[in-house]
Amino acid sequence: NFQLIIKSMSEGIPDYIEEIEELKSQWRFSDARKKIHSLMTRHADDYRLHEEMADIHLSENDIPKAEEAMKIAQKLNPASVTGTYLLGYIHISKGNFTLGVELLEKANSISVNNPEIIRNLGWGLVMLGKTKKWITLLRRALNLAPNDELIMEDLGVALIGDGYIEEGSEYLKKVGKEYRIAELLSMMRM
């Protein structure tokens, strides 16, 4: 979900993109998909519609379809910050951590202080073995979006993984993921 990216750059965003974002935030992906398809007949050159479709596919964990949508979006606007973010997310999801981090760092340098970009950049960094930097980024992201449960969960996992079990456990408890504490501690003993 890249609703925060859209909101941070909302100047000049057509109402229909905001409507699609609202549908996605309500997990109404089928309705959002239908709206996108109907809009593509009138706005075939709007790269944002393809980025929205890619985001839906990512939410449904369908990486190949997300990649297809992003190929079209990138042809229409290769300089899109949201597109750069989504490509970074796709590469990290596929295990291409170095390229994913590079793309997310680029998106973060353009759209500074976007908690969604920062959170995913941090995830890529931890996959490259840079846990301390991930924790720092997650703390920054949480300061920007103090109620974001995904950031709290990731921060809890990162802290436990780095030995800060009590602090990490508190974050996991805040988001109702207490069951992950024992799972993580068990993994650390292996």
Salt bridges, closest charged atoms under 4 A:
GLU19 OE1 - LYS35 NZ 2.91
GLU21 OE2 - LYS24 NZ 2.92
ASP31 OD2 - ARG28 NE 2.95
ASP46 OD1 - ARG48 NE 2.88
GLU52 OE1 - LYS24 NZ 2.40
ASP55 OD2 - LYS24 NZ 2.63
GLU60 OE1 - ARG33 NH2 2.49
GLU67 OE2 - LYS94 NZ 2.65
GLU116 OE2 - ARG119 NH2 3.42
GLU153 OE1 - LYS177 NZ 3.51
GLU153 OE2 - ARG180 NH1 2.63
ASP154 OD2 - ARG119 NH1 3.02
ASP162 OD2 - LYS132 NZ 2.67
GLU167 OE2 - ARG139 NH1 2.89
GLU170 OE2 - LYS173 NZ 3.93
GLU183 OE2 - ARG180 NE 3.72
